[in-house]
C-alpha cells in the first residue's frame, strides 16, 4: 500500500529514504526524478519529461514487504542489492498504476566516455572490508569521494559529473575508496548539470593523476527510456 500526495512546490530539495522491510519515503520529488530513481537512469537517458512532470512535487509513503533483515546495515551485499532491486520494481509499478506511466526503451547513439586504465595503472585504493560493510558516495562542485564503491558505482557518478555516459573498460573488480578533487570551471549555474563540452581539462587531468584512470571520448549505444504517456496521479 502506498500513499501519493501533491507536495510543497517550494520544497528546497528531494529526498529518498529507505525504510525497514524495503519501504521508501520520498519527499519533494517530481515525476521526472521518480522515473530516474525507479529505472536507475541519468538525465541523458530519459526522453519526454516535460511541463508538470518537472515542476510538480510529490510526497510518497510506501510500506515495506520484503522478508529478511529489516535493518539495512545488517544486510550483506547480495541482500542490499536485492532490496534496491525490489524497491525500484515497486516504484515502477506505482508509477504505472498511479501516474498511468507508459514508456519504452530504445538504444540511441550518443557521445560517451570510455573509462580506461592510465599509463602506470590504477591508483584506486582497494577496500577489503567484510561483506555488507558500509558504502558511501558524495559528489559536489569539484569534488567526488567514495568509500567501498564498485566500478559500476564509480562510472555512474562520473557520468553525472561529466554529463554523458561513462562505460567501464578498466577490467577492475571489487570495491575501492577514492577522493577526487579538481579546479572548478568559473561560476557554473547554481544547481545546473554542466554539459561535457564545458568541463575543463583540469578534471580529466586530475582523474588521470589522482585515480590512474583516463576518460576517452567516443560514440556509443546508450539505453534510453522514452515516455509515451503520463498523467497526474490518482487520488489515494
HELIX and SHEET records of a PDB file:
HELIX    1   1 UNK A   20  UNK A   22  5                                   3    
HELIX    2   2 UNK A   31  UNK A   38  1                                   8    
HELIX    3   3 UNK A   43  UNK A   45  5                                   3    
HELIX    4   4 UNK A   52  UNK A   55  1                                   4    
HELIX    5   5 UNK A   72  UNK A   74  5                                   3    
HELIX    6   6 UNK A   77  UNK A   98  1                                  22    
HELIX    7   7 UNK A  151  UNK A  162  1                                  12    
HELIX    8   8 UNK A  196  UNK A  198  5                                   3    
HELIX    9   9 UNK A  201  UNK A  211  1                                  11    
SHEET    1   A 4 UNK A   2  UNK A   6  0                                        
SHEET    2   A 4 UNK A  58  UNK A  62 -1                                        
SHEET    3   A 4 UNK A  23  UNK A  29 -1                                        
SHEET    4   A 4 UNK A  15  UNK A  19 -1                                        
SHEET    1   B 4 UNK A  46  UNK A  47  0                                        
SHEET    2   B 4 UNK A 213  UNK A 229  1                                        
SHEET    3   B 4 UNK A 102  UNK A 117 -1                                        
SHEET    4   B 4 UNK A 165  UNK A 168  1                                        
SHEET    1   C 4 UNK A 125  UNK A 126  0                                        
SHEET    2   C 4 UNK A 176  UNK A 181 -1                                        
SHEET    3   C 4 UNK A 143  UNK A 149 -1                                        
SHEET    4   C 4 UNK A 136  UNK A 140 -1                                        
END                                                                             
